[in-house]
Amino acid sequence: MEMLLAGFASIFTVKTIMYILGGVVIGIIVGAIPGMTVTMGVALFLPITFGMSPILGLSLLIALYIGGTSGGLISALLLKIPGTPASIATTFDGSVMVEKGEAGKALGVGIVFSFIGGLFSAIVLAFISPFLAKIALKFGPYEYFSIALFSLTMIAGLSSGSLVKGLIAGMFGITMGFVGTAPITGFPRFTFGFYELDAGINLLPALIGLFAGAQILEYAGEKNKDNSNKAQVVDYKIKGFGFSMKEFISQIGNAFRSAVLGTGIGILPGLGASVANIAAYGAAQKYSKYPEKFGTGIIDGIVAPETANNASTGGALVPLLTLGIPGDNTTAILLAGFMIHGISPGPLLFTNHGDLVYAIFAAVIVANIFMIIAAFAGMRGFVRILTVPKYILLPVVMAFCVIGSFGVNNRMFDVWTMLAFGVIGYLMGKFGFGKAPLILGFILGPILEVNLRRGLMQSQGSYAPFLTEPISAIFLVITVIVVVMNVISEVKKARKRKEDIIGSVV
């Protein structure tokens, strides 16, 4: 505790506090723009930190990381377009609430539980990070494969009514993840002679296309919708964060589960906030007393992903600080931030640079506090975005989508990819296919394949270690149980539908 107080003392200078506040505000703006990612925002500011002290520079980068992860919820809610992959699941219920005229409430819920998730992971980071890092070290390819396989069972919960369509969308997503050079062997797959596909399909252009491109096509196909949306927002009034204390208390269990899940996924290298928010949404739906209401505009569907994606920020810093292993793309940029100042994260960091480590812990906590203040201050302004006529707003959004897609690798191919996935997303919506199973398959497919191959190489072709390693075996058993329960549930639903049809005929 004394070291943490010393950390607060080291960042409580006017200059550092202003840099953290500025970083949070810029991060929120970057995260809210479709196509701009948190990683991109942190990378843009990395060279600026070269001339700063380690505490000042890393505090700025941490503030950008926290603000950017939170900012994605703004476009996810108001435009139905996730600003970052970390806010994919926020669109499922949040956009429906906005359509019902509850934009302020949706934003308030997202902001408050983003803060709670971030604060939870910051406390975990400060007090038990060395212990958690030792557990994460025990995870190898067998464990990662089993976790990815278990995560795929969430497709059942995200299938929005039709398990068959959900499985088709999930398999399509996994297939998309296989495009490109095969891991380990280096053999090109599904590239059809396009050298641009050698590195695979980038997640960000695909994500922008599926959500933003499809949404713009959908709006273009509707007439006179913008006027009705505008009226709903203009007439809307908001008090505080827009929700009652009773609603807040009802979400404590959901938020705690999502925070634990988000922090845990953040600790495991390679997964990150894009997996955490979908996993938390699936878990919230599975353990809810009213799972059928998910997707109809309930706050549970915002609480889970927003708590989890912010909780993953502190989790991702655990392996970075204690082992020197970045948990996701953004912490890989933060690793470069350490190395610019000649500091190597790892087990000796706590011994050699204890003052810096605890200053970072303090910066994470302060950045989360500034995030909720800045987001609350701008909340009423964010809602007014919806008053902009769609014929002005959507071309601007489309321009950001093109810029964001192009900026990933500085090539037009990613823009065409975005447009192609826009058409795919539009057709999926027309024929009742959920986009979430596709995204889940797209993210988890490569993780599943890489760790299966690594595991088989390590065991020299034997599948036995996947079943004999304790942690891997536990996740595989849970996977089997979940699949069996889903099959039983689907059979019961089919019987009930059959009985209802017979009853209505009689």
Helices and strands as residue ranges (DSSP letters): H 2-11, H 14-32, H 38-45, G 47-51, H 54-78, G 85-87, H 90-99, H 103-137, H 141-152, G 153-155, H 163-178, E 180-181, E 188-189, G 195-197, H 203-208, I 209-213, H 214-220, H 225-234, H 245-250, H 252-267, H 273-286, G 291-293, H 300-323, H 329-340, H 349-352, H 354-383, G 384-387, H 390-409, H 412-430, H 435-458, H 464-468, H 470-505
